[in-house]
Amino acid sequence: MANKLYHGAAYYPELWDEKVIEEDINLMKEAGINVARMGEFAWHTMEQEEGNIDIRFFVDIVHKLHENGIETVMCTPTPTP
């Protein structure tokens, strides 16, 4: 088994529209980023209505990153505004 060097970045896709996310992923690939950390400040995106948790947005982003050779570290979200 070969060792893998991770080159990563924090990423906050909940702040951007789909076009910017696509551009970001392309720029990450160009920079050689192979892992992205996200979710730690995204509680407002996951629970827009109290008691109704929806993570579909992040599932879609994880799939897009994976399709582009970028792994994901999902962080524990906090209730930041």
Secondary structure, 3 states (H helix, E strand, C coil): CCCCCCCEEECCHHHCCHHHHHHHHHHHHHHCCCEEEECCCCHHHHCCECCECCCHHHHHHHHHHHHCCCEEEECCCCCCC
